[in-house]
Amino acid sequence: EGAMGLILNRAAETTVSEAVPDLAWLAEGDDIVHVGGPVSPESVVVLAEFEEPGQSALLVDDDLGFVPAEVDDTDALAGGLRRRRVFAGHAGWGPGQLEAEMDEESWIVEPAAREDVFTDDPEELWSRVLRRKGREYALLSTMPMDPSLN
């Protein structure tokens, strides 16, 4: 039916407790909300590492998945999460749209690394992934996000 993704390098300036008080049980300290994408920016998506992957609403990787929208025992679930990240909104593509963009080489593709999802320095993530990709991408990583500043 399409594809869904999350922007990993856009931290908002508000904490989970301020923005989504109903998810305060999920936040650790001053966890901040991240901007996951332009689709449904008022909705919340929580990506987490699960001690028990079966508790996930949908797995992305072995133990990495989405926290269910409805949770009966919040304490039990929170205790079973190693790391979590709260996103406002997501990115989305209709059927075949992302595949067509990939065929057009509209994307720079690099295999995901778990630490990318939970980075402590989201502002540097783009540059770090480009350097990891190597060669000509390492040069691209040194350019400012706003080319007019170059």
Secondary structure, DSSP 4 states (H G I P E B T S, - for coil): --EEE--SS-EEEEEHHHH-GGGTTT--TTPEEEE--SEEEEEEEEEEEESSGGGSSEESSSSEEEPPS--S-HHHHHHTEEEEEEEEEEEEE-TTHHHHHHHTT-S------HHHHT-S-GGGHHHHHHHHH-HHHHHHTTS-SSGGG-
